[in-house]
């Protein structure tokens, strides 16, 4: 009897291919840098927009903070890294269902971000990023009048 395909696995594979397609489409603006990393898997991410900042949650199970590289500039935030199987490269695997290898996600925002104030924390395989929006320069300034002597 032939095995029936798993609809959930097919749906997750489709979602991963769509994420890769979106990342490749967004990265076409800077092809010289983006060609250097070819993700073999794409971590799932949620992005929330608040008045003060963008909040990101990225699923990175099994990664330590030292295995994650985060770069922010202008309106873009790039998260890269690599996940290795815990058995090592020389192990013979009976079953290997999780994705391993390099990954990369690029996020482009509507407004400039304050790269100096980006905060990142990883806990229980979930990377949380607080990406503050750059405050526009004030167009109105109060000038104090002093008394001359």
KELUMVO-480186 format. One line per 3 residues: number of its first residue (from 1); for each residue y, z, x of C-alpha. Coordinates in Angstrom, 1 decimal. Each point is the difference from the previous one (the first is absolute). Layout:
NUM	Y Z X | ...;
//
This chain:
1	0.0 0.0 0.0 | 3.3 -1.0 1.6 | 2.7 2.7 0.5;
4	3.0 -0.2 -2.3 | 3.4 0.1 1.6 | 1.9 3.3 -0.2;
7	3.1 -0.7 -2.1 | 1.9 3.0 1.4 | -0.7 -1.2 3.6;
10	1.2 -3.5 -0.9 | 3.2 1.5 -1.5 | 0.7 2.1 3.1;
13	-0.7 -3.0 2.2 | 2.5 -2.1 -2.1 | 2.6 2.8 0.2;
16	-0.4 0.1 3.8 | 0.4 -3.8 0.3 | 3.1 0.2 -2.2;
19	1.5 2.7 2.2 | -0.7 -2.1 3.1 | 1.6 -3.0 -1.7;
22	3.1 2.0 -0.9 | 0.3 1.4 3.5 | -0.4 -3.4 1.6;
25	2.6 -1.5 -2.3 | 2.5 2.8 0.7 | -0.6 -0.3 3.8;
28	0.9 -3.7 0.2 | 3.6 1.0 0.6 | -0.9 1.2 3.5;
31	-3.1 -2.0 1.0 | 0.5 0.6 3.7 | -0.7 3.7 -0.2;
34	-2.4 0.0 -3.0 | -2.4 -2.4 1.5 | -1.0 2.6 2.6;
37	-1.8 2.1 -2.5 | -2.7 -1.4 -2.3 | -1.1 2.7 -2.4;
40	-3.7 0.3 -0.7 | 0.6 2.3 -2.9 | 3.0 1.0 -2.1;
43	0.5 3.7 -1.0 | 1.1 0.6 -3.6 | 3.6 1.1 -0.5;
46	2.3 1.3 -2.7 | 3.8 -0.4 0.4 | 2.4 2.1 -2.1;
49	3.8 -0.7 -0.2 | 2.3 2.9 -0.4 | 3.8 0.0 0.2;
52	0.0 1.5 3.5 | -3.2 -1.4 1.6 | -3.2 -2.0 -0.3;
55	-3.2 2.1 -0.1 | -3.2 -1.6 1.2 | -3.6 1.3 -0.2;
58	-2.5 -2.0 2.1 | -3.7 0.7 0.0 | -1.2 0.4 3.6;
61	-3.3 2.0 -0.2 | -1.5 0.9 3.4 | 3.2 -0.7 2.0;
64	1.8 2.5 2.2 | 3.7 0.0 0.3 | -0.3 -1.3 3.6;
67	-1.7 -3.2 -1.4 | 2.9 -1.0 -2.2 | 3.1 -1.9 1.2;
70	3.1 -0.1 -2.3 | 3.1 -2.1 0.7 | 3.1 -0.2 -2.1;
73	3.0 -2.3 0.3 | 2.5 -1.5 -2.4 | -1.8 -0.4 -3.3;
76	-3.5 0.0 1.3 | -2.7 2.6 0.8 | -3.2 -1.0 1.8;
79	-3.1 2.3 0.1 | -2.8 -1.0 2.4 | -3.1 1.5 1.4;
82	-3.7 -0.4 0.5 | -3.0 1.8 -1.5 | -3.3 0.3 1.9;
85	-3.4 0.8 -1.4 | -1.0 3.6 0.8 | -3.3 -1.2 1.4;
88	1.7 -1.9 2.8 | -0.4 -3.6 1.0 | -3.5 0.4 1.5;
91	-1.5 1.6 -3.1 | -2.4 -2.1 -2.1 | 1.2 0.3 -3.6;
94	-2.4 0.2 -3.0 | 2.9 -0.7 -2.4 | 3.7 -0.5 0.7;
97	2.1 -0.4 -3.2 | 3.3 1.4 1.1 | 2.5 -2.3 1.8;
100	0.8 0.5 3.7 | 2.2 -1.5 2.6 | 3.8 -0.6 0.1;
103	2.2 0.2 -3.0 | 3.6 -0.6 -0.7 | 2.4 0.3 -3.0;
106	3.6 -1.2 -0.1 | 2.4 1.2 -2.7 | 3.3 -1.7 -0.6;
109	2.5 1.9 -2.1 | 3.1 -1.0 -2.0 | 2.4 2.1 2.1;
112	0.3 1.0 3.6 | -2.0 3.0 1.0 | 1.1 2.8 2.2;
115	-2.6 -0.4 2.8 | 1.1 3.2 1.8 | -0.8 2.2 -3.0;
118	-3.5 -1.4 -0.9 | -2.6 2.7 -0.3 | -3.7 -0.4 0.0;
121	-2.8 2.5 -0.7 | -3.8 -0.6 -0.2 | -2.2 2.4 -1.9;
124	-3.5 -0.5 -1.3 | 0.1 -3.7 0.8 | 3.2 -0.7 -1.9;
127	3.1 -1.0 2.0 | 3.2 1.0 -1.7 | 3.3 -1.6 1.1;
130	3.5 0.9 -1.1 | 2.2 -3.0 0.8 | 3.6 0.9 -0.7;
133	2.4 -2.7 -1.1 | 3.0 -0.6 2.2 | 3.1 1.5 -1.5;
136	2.7 -2.7 -0.5 | 3.2 0.8 1.8 | 2.5 1.7 -2.2;
139	2.8 -2.4 -1.2 | 2.2 2.9 -1.0 | 1.3 2.6 2.5;
142	2.2 3.0 -0.6 | 2.8 0.2 2.6 | 1.6 3.4 0.5;
145	3.7 0.1 0.6 | 1.1 2.5 2.7 | 3.4 1.5 0.5;
148	1.8 -1.2 3.2 | 1.9 2.6 2.0;
//
